[in-house]
Amino acid sequence: QKNRSTWFGDNLIHDVRCAARNMRRYPVASLVAIFSLAAGIGATTVTLTVRDIIFHRPPPTYQQPEQLSKIQVGSPENPLRPVGNGIPIALYQSWRETIGPSMAAWMSLGEREVRGAARTESISVRGVTPELFQILGVSPTLGLSFSSLGSQRDDARQAILSYRAWDRLFDKRVDVIGQILWIDDQPHTVVGVMPERFWFADWDSPVWTVLDPRTLPADAVLGVVARRPPGISPAMLEASLQSGLADYAQRLPAGQRRLAVRASGFEGTPLGQQMSFILPYVLGTAVLLTLLIACANVAILMIAQSTAREHEIAIRAAIGATRGRIVRSLLTESVLIAMCGGILGVCVTFALRGVIVRNSGSGGFFDLSIDPRIFLQSAIIALATGIAAGIAPALYETRRLHTNPLRTLATSDR
């Protein structure tokens, strides 16, 4: 006598074979269902992949990005956006005494008229403290970073170009190091060019100059990033900075003293950082509704197909098949169709990735590699879709089988 697991496996194999035969018997309906589910599953998988790229994957050029934290300060009373403000310069200087060289700052200096050897353009200029690129773990493709120059650095007269600024201003000349760059008619020496896929804070084509906090006005605010030592969690970093924040807050008016520090992860793209924080959930809801529409369409198709097979279902019930057994058989067919749609959906995902790689002007900023987890993700989506699309038709078509099964043929729905 076979044990229960062997019995279940044999029945499952039998159900899969019956489902495959039924798909061959009704090829048009099966193909329509497969392509419908492939569209829904493919759209879901692509959107989840794009959401992961935009909002969650760390920049591809940073070294150990999991150890980086953006430091922000805000009011703890706001439940939606508790942080997000820039760091006052006095607070930053106080933190620097505690954290030391593992913290860096930057600020936007606005759009400036920048003239290179090839042309003059209006380009964003960013002021950064010398150790910023070292903290990010990124070295220039050409030349040196500010921190590597050491005693050779003339803070007010040196600049580092982004890859696109190098292309636009110097036509990618390899002898750009040492060339003169004019920013609002002020000469700067080019000391480095950053990698092509490097970005920081935004996707503009910036020029970076050295920022000296001592020369800034007292009301200036900075963006701050810190690299945590191994073993130090974001919560531990927040706790170490909170005491310095409390001392700073004592100098503020009474109504502005409740401040909190947030050390958030340095991940996602500038596009994701500029979007609303609720957008990932909106995208997820829209994709879920698209998948549900595909499930509903396939369910209607399967109900129509099952109606044409009422005679077969009634005979199976008449010779002893229970309702649960018939429902499982119909559900197996639905899941098999959904798995075929999932395989086709993965093919759609790879095809769309190829289109994006070839045609996206900003593709260099994205890590467009296919995460191996996409296969597991697609399998789970396909399985859930098959159950969602098949359970209602299966229950609907077997709802009257507890009575005389053959009599249900006379009362079947048009």
C-alpha positions as CSV (number, residue, x, y, z in Angstrom):
1,Q,0.0,0.0,0.0
2,K,1.4,3.4,-1.0
3,N,2.0,5.9,1.7
4,R,0.2,9.3,1.6
5,S,3.1,11.3,0.0
6,T,3.4,8.8,-2.8
7,W,-0.3,8.8,-3.4
8,F,-0.3,12.6,-3.5
9,G,2.6,12.6,-5.9
10,D,0.9,10.2,-8.3
11,N,-2.3,12.2,-8.2
12,L,-0.4,15.4,-8.9
13,I,1.4,13.8,-11.9
14,H,-2.0,12.6,-13.2
15,D,-3.5,16.0,-12.8
16,V,-0.6,17.6,-14.7
17,R,-1.0,15.2,-17.5
18,C,-4.7,15.8,-17.7
19,A,-4.1,19.5,-17.7
20,A,-1.6,19.2,-20.5
21,R,-4.1,17.1,-22.5
22,N,-6.9,19.6,-22.0
23,M,-4.6,22.5,-23.1
24,R,-3.9,20.6,-26.3
25,R,-7.7,19.9,-26.7
26,Y,-8.5,23.7,-26.4
27,P,-5.3,25.3,-28.0
28,V,-6.9,28.7,-28.8
29,A,-8.4,29.2,-25.3
30,S,-5.1,28.0,-23.7
31,L,-3.0,30.3,-25.8
32,V,-5.3,33.3,-25.1
33,A,-5.0,32.6,-21.4
34,I,-1.3,32.1,-21.5
35,F,-0.7,35.4,-23.4
36,S,-3.1,37.2,-21.1
37,L,-1.3,36.0,-18.0
38,A,2.1,36.6,-19.6
39,A,1.1,40.2,-20.1
40,G,0.0,40.6,-16.5
41,I,2.9,38.6,-15.0
42,G,5.4,40.3,-17.3
43,A,4.2,43.8,-16.4
44,T,4.3,42.9,-12.7
45,T,7.8,41.5,-12.9
46,V,9.2,44.4,-15.0
47,T,7.6,47.0,-12.7
48,L,8.9,45.3,-9.6
49,T,12.3,45.1,-11.1
50,V,12.3,48.8,-12.2
51,R,11.1,49.7,-8.7
52,D,14.0,47.8,-7.2
53,I,16.4,49.5,-9.5
54,I,15.1,53.0,-8.9
55,F,14.4,52.9,-5.1
56,H,16.5,50.2,-3.6
57,R,19.6,49.2,-5.4
58,P,22.7,51.1,-4.2
59,P,24.8,53.1,-6.7
60,P,27.0,50.7,-8.7
61,T,30.2,52.6,-8.2
62,Y,30.2,53.1,-4.4
63,Q,32.4,50.9,-2.3
64,Q,30.5,49.0,0.4
65,P,27.4,51.2,0.1
66,E,25.7,49.4,3.0
67,Q,28.1,51.2,5.4
68,L,27.1,54.7,4.1
69,S,24.4,56.8,5.7
70,K,22.8,60.1,4.8
71,I,22.5,62.2,8.0
72,Q,19.3,64.2,8.2
73,V,17.6,66.2,10.9
74,G,13.9,67.0,11.3
75,S,11.0,67.2,13.7
76,P,9.9,63.8,15.3
77,E,6.3,65.0,15.4
78,N,5.8,64.7,11.6
79,P,4.7,61.0,11.1
80,L,5.1,61.1,7.3
81,R,8.4,62.8,6.7
82,P,10.1,63.0,10.1
83,V,13.5,64.1,8.5
84,G,14.8,65.6,5.4
85,N,16.2,69.0,6.3
86,G,19.8,70.0,5.6
87,I,22.3,70.1,8.4
88,P,23.2,73.6,9.8
89,I,26.9,74.3,9.4
90,A,27.4,74.9,13.1
91,L,26.0,71.4,13.8
92,Y,28.1,69.8,11.1
93,Q,31.3,71.3,12.5
94,S,30.3,70.0,16.0
95,W,29.7,66.5,14.6
96,R,33.0,66.6,12.7
97,E,34.8,66.9,16.0
98,T,33.1,63.7,17.2
99,I,33.0,61.6,14.0
100,G,36.2,62.9,12.4
101,P,37.2,62.2,8.8
102,S,34.4,59.6,8.3
103,M,31.9,62.4,7.7
104,A,31.7,64.7,4.6
105,A,29.4,67.4,3.4
106,W,28.2,69.0,0.2
107,M,26.0,71.8,-1.0
108,S,24.8,73.1,-4.3
109,L,26.4,76.3,-5.6
110,G,23.7,76.6,-8.4
111,E,24.0,76.8,-12.1
112,R,27.1,78.6,-13.2
113,E,28.6,79.6,-16.6
114,V,31.4,77.1,-17.1
115,R,33.9,77.4,-19.9
116,G,36.2,74.5,-21.0
117,A,38.5,74.0,-23.9
118,A,35.6,73.0,-26.3
119,R,32.7,75.1,-25.3
120,T,30.9,77.2,-22.6
121,E,27.8,75.8,-20.9
122,S,25.6,76.4,-17.9
123,I,26.4,73.6,-15.6
124,S,25.6,72.7,-12.0
125,V,28.5,73.3,-9.6
126,R,28.7,71.5,-6.3
127,G,30.9,72.3,-3.4
128,V,32.2,69.3,-1.5
129,T,34.5,68.8,1.5
130,P,37.8,67.2,0.3
131,E,37.1,63.7,1.9
132,L,33.7,63.1,0.2
133,F,34.9,60.9,-2.7
134,Q,37.2,59.0,-0.3
135,I,34.2,58.3,2.0
136,L,32.1,57.1,-1.0
137,G,35.0,54.9,-2.0
138,V,35.2,56.2,-5.6
139,S,38.3,57.2,-7.3
140,P,38.5,59.4,-10.4
141,T,39.0,57.7,-13.8
142,L,41.6,60.4,-14.6
143,G,43.6,62.4,-12.1
144,L,43.2,62.5,-8.4
145,S,40.5,63.3,-5.9
146,F,40.8,66.3,-3.6
147,S,41.8,64.3,-0.5
148,S,44.6,62.6,-2.5
149,L,46.2,65.9,-3.4
150,G,47.2,66.6,0.1
151,S,49.5,69.6,0.5
152,Q,49.3,70.2,-3.3
153,R,45.7,71.2,-3.1
154,D,44.7,74.8,-3.7
155,D,41.2,74.6,-2.4
156,A,39.8,77.6,-4.1
157,R,41.2,76.9,-7.5
158,Q,40.8,73.2,-8.3
159,A,37.9,71.3,-9.7
160,I,36.8,67.7,-10.6
161,L,34.6,67.0,-13.6
162,S,31.8,64.5,-13.9
163,Y,32.1,62.2,-16.9
164,R,29.4,64.0,-18.8
165,A,30.9,67.4,-18.0
166,W,34.2,66.1,-19.3
167,D,32.4,65.1,-22.5
168,R,30.6,68.4,-22.9
169,L,33.3,70.8,-22.0
170,F,36.5,69.0,-23.2
171,D,35.2,66.4,-25.7
172,K,36.8,63.7,-23.6
173,R,40.3,64.8,-24.1
174,V,42.7,62.6,-22.2
175,D,45.0,65.5,-21.5
176,V,42.3,67.3,-19.5
177,I,44.2,67.1,-16.2
178,G,45.9,70.4,-15.6
179,Q,43.7,72.2,-18.1
180,I,42.1,75.5,-17.0
181,L,38.3,75.5,-16.3
182,W,36.6,78.9,-16.0
183,I,33.7,79.1,-13.6
184,D,32.0,82.5,-13.7
185,D,35.3,83.8,-15.1
186,Q,37.3,82.4,-12.2
187,P,40.1,80.0,-13.3
188,H,40.2,76.5,-11.8
189,T,42.6,73.7,-12.5
190,V,41.0,70.4,-13.5
191,V,42.5,67.7,-11.2
192,G,40.2,64.7,-11.9
193,V,37.4,63.1,-13.9
194,M,34.9,60.8,-12.2
195,P,33.8,57.5,-13.7
196,E,30.9,57.3,-16.2
197,R,28.4,55.6,-13.9
198,F,29.2,57.8,-10.9
199,W,26.5,60.1,-9.6
200,F,26.0,61.8,-6.3
201,A,22.9,63.6,-5.1
202,D,21.5,64.1,-8.6
203,W,21.9,63.3,-12.3
204,D,23.1,66.7,-13.4
205,S,26.5,67.1,-15.1
206,P,28.2,68.8,-12.2
207,V,31.6,70.3,-11.6
208,W,32.8,69.7,-8.1
209,T,34.9,72.3,-6.2
210,V,36.3,72.2,-2.7
211,L,33.9,73.4,0.0
212,D,35.4,75.1,3.0
213,P,32.8,75.3,5.8
214,R,34.7,78.0,7.5
215,T,34.0,80.4,4.7
216,L,30.2,79.8,4.6
217,P,27.6,82.0,6.2
218,A,26.3,81.0,9.6
219,D,22.9,80.1,8.2
220,A,24.2,77.8,5.5
221,V,22.8,74.2,5.4
222,L,24.7,71.2,4.1
223,G,24.0,67.7,2.9
224,V,25.9,65.2,5.1
225,V,27.0,61.6,4.5
226,A,29.0,59.4,6.9
227,R,30.6,56.0,6.5
228,R,29.9,53.8,9.5
229,P,32.8,51.6,10.9
230,P,32.2,47.9,10.7
231,G,29.9,46.8,13.5
232,I,28.2,50.2,13.9
233,S,24.5,50.1,12.9
234,P,22.5,53.2,11.8
235,A,20.8,53.3,15.2
236,M,24.1,53.4,17.0
237,L,25.3,56.2,14.7
238,E,22.1,58.1,15.4
239,A,22.6,57.7,19.1
240,S,26.1,59.1,18.9
241,L,25.0,62.1,17.0
242,Q,21.9,62.8,19.1
243,S,23.9,64.2,22.0
244,G,25.6,66.8,19.7
245,L,22.2,67.7,18.3
246,A,20.8,68.2,21.8
247,D,23.6,70.7,22.6
248,Y,22.9,72.5,19.3
249,A,19.2,72.6,19.9
250,Q,19.6,74.4,23.2
251,R,20.6,77.5,21.3
252,L,17.4,77.5,19.2
253,P,14.0,79.0,20.2
254,A,11.9,76.9,22.6
255,G,9.5,75.8,19.8
256,Q,12.3,74.4,17.6
257,R,14.3,72.4,20.1
258,R,12.6,69.0,19.5
259,L,14.8,67.6,16.8
260,A,15.7,64.0,15.8
261,V,18.6,62.5,13.8
262,R,18.0,59.9,11.1
263,A,20.8,57.9,9.5
264,S,19.1,56.6,6.3
265,G,20.6,54.1,3.8
266,F,22.4,55.4,0.8
267,E,20.6,53.5,-1.9
268,G,18.4,54.0,-4.9
269,T,18.9,56.5,-7.7
270,P,18.4,60.3,-7.8
271,L,15.2,59.6,-9.7
272,G,13.9,57.6,-6.7
273,Q,15.2,60.2,-4.2
274,Q,13.4,63.0,-6.0
275,M,10.1,61.1,-6.2
276,S,7.5,61.0,-3.5
277,F,8.1,58.3,-0.8
278,I,4.6,56.9,-1.5
279,L,5.2,56.4,-5.2
280,P,6.6,52.8,-4.7
281,Y,3.3,51.8,-3.1
282,V,1.3,53.5,-5.8
283,L,3.3,51.6,-8.4
284,G,2.8,48.3,-6.5
285,T,-1.0,49.0,-6.3
286,A,-1.3,49.8,-10.0
287,V,0.6,46.6,-10.9
288,L,-1.5,44.5,-8.6
289,L,-4.7,45.9,-10.2
290,T,-3.2,45.1,-13.7
291,L,-2.5,41.5,-12.6
292,L,-6.0,41.2,-11.1
293,I,-7.6,42.3,-14.3
294,A,-5.5,39.7,-16.2
295,C,-6.7,37.1,-13.6
296,A,-10.3,38.1,-14.1
297,N,-10.1,37.9,-17.8
298,V,-8.5,34.5,-17.7
299,A,-11.1,33.4,-15.1
300,I,-14.0,34.3,-17.4
301,L,-12.3,32.5,-20.2
302,M,-11.8,29.4,-18.0
303,I,-15.5,29.5,-16.9
304,A,-16.5,29.5,-20.6
305,Q,-14.1,26.7,-21.3
306,S,-15.3,24.7,-18.2
307,T,-18.9,25.2,-19.3
308,A,-18.1,23.4,-22.6
309,R,-16.6,20.6,-20.5
310,E,-19.6,20.2,-18.1
311,H,-20.4,16.7,-19.5
312,E,-16.8,15.5,-18.7
313,I,-17.0,17.1,-15.2
314,A,-20.4,15.6,-14.5
315,I,-19.3,12.1,-15.6
316,R,-16.2,12.3,-13.3
317,A,-18.4,13.3,-10.4
318,A,-20.8,10.4,-11.2
319,I,-18.2,7.8,-11.1
320,G,-17.0,8.9,-7.7
321,A,-14.7,11.9,-8.0
322,T,-15.2,14.2,-5.1
323,R,-15.7,17.9,-5.5
324,G,-12.3,18.6,-4.0
325,R,-10.6,16.2,-6.4
326,I,-12.2,17.9,-9.4
327,V,-11.4,21.4,-8.1
328,R,-7.8,20.3,-7.7
329,S,-7.7,19.0,-11.2
330,L,-9.1,22.3,-12.6
331,L,-6.8,24.3,-10.4
332,T,-3.8,22.3,-11.7
333,E,-4.7,23.3,-15.2
334,S,-4.9,26.9,-14.2
335,V,-1.6,26.9,-12.5
336,L,0.0,25.1,-15.5
337,I,-1.3,27.8,-17.8
338,A,0.0,30.5,-15.4
339,M,3.4,28.9,-15.2
340,C,3.6,29.0,-19.0
341,G,2.6,32.6,-18.8
342,G,5.3,33.2,-16.2
343,I,8.0,31.7,-18.4
344,L,6.8,34.0,-21.2
345,G,6.7,36.9,-18.8
346,V,10.3,36.4,-17.9
347,C,11.2,36.4,-21.6
348,V,9.3,39.7,-21.8
349,T,11.4,41.1,-18.9
350,F,14.6,40.2,-20.6
351,A,13.4,41.7,-23.9
352,L,12.4,45.0,-22.2
353,R,15.8,45.1,-20.4
354,G,17.5,44.8,-23.8
355,V,15.4,47.7,-25.2
356,I,16.2,49.9,-22.2
357,V,19.9,49.1,-22.4
358,R,20.0,50.0,-26.1
359,N,17.8,53.1,-26.0
360,S,18.0,54.7,-22.5
361,G,20.0,57.8,-22.5
362,S,20.4,57.5,-18.7
363,G,21.1,53.8,-18.7
364,G,24.6,54.3,-17.5
365,F,23.3,55.4,-14.1
366,F,21.2,52.2,-13.6
367,D,22.4,48.8,-12.5
368,L,20.4,47.0,-15.2
369,S,21.7,43.5,-14.4
370,I,19.0,40.9,-14.0
371,D,18.8,39.8,-10.3
372,P,18.7,36.0,-10.1
373,R,15.9,36.4,-7.6
374,I,13.7,37.5,-10.5
375,F,13.2,33.8,-11.4
376,L,11.9,33.0,-7.9
377,Q,9.8,36.1,-7.9
378,S,8.3,35.3,-11.3
379,A,7.6,31.7,-10.1
380,I,5.8,32.9,-7.0
381,I,3.8,35.5,-9.0
382,A,2.8,32.9,-11.6
383,L,1.8,30.4,-8.9
384,A,-0.3,33.0,-7.1
385,T,-1.8,34.1,-10.4
386,G,-2.7,30.6,-11.4
387,I,-4.5,30.0,-8.1
388,A,-6.2,33.4,-8.2
389,A,-7.4,32.9,-11.8
390,G,-8.4,29.3,-11.3
391,I,-10.0,28.9,-7.9
392,A,-13.2,30.9,-8.8
393,P,-14.0,29.0,-12.0
394,A,-13.2,25.7,-10.3
395,L,-15.6,26.4,-7.4
396,Y,-18.2,27.9,-9.8
397,E,-18.3,24.9,-12.1
398,T,-18.5,22.3,-9.3
399,R,-21.0,24.1,-7.1
400,R,-23.9,21.8,-7.9
401,L,-22.1,18.4,-8.0
402,H,-23.2,17.5,-4.5
403,T,-26.5,16.6,-6.0
404,N,-27.1,14.2,-8.9
405,P,-24.1,15.3,-11.1
406,L,-25.7,14.3,-14.5
407,R,-28.8,16.5,-13.7
408,T,-26.6,19.6,-13.6
409,L,-26.2,19.4,-17.4
410,A,-29.9,20.3,-17.8
411,T,-29.5,23.4,-15.6
412,S,-26.1,24.7,-16.8
413,D,-25.8,28.4,-17.3
414,R,-25.8,29.8,-20.8
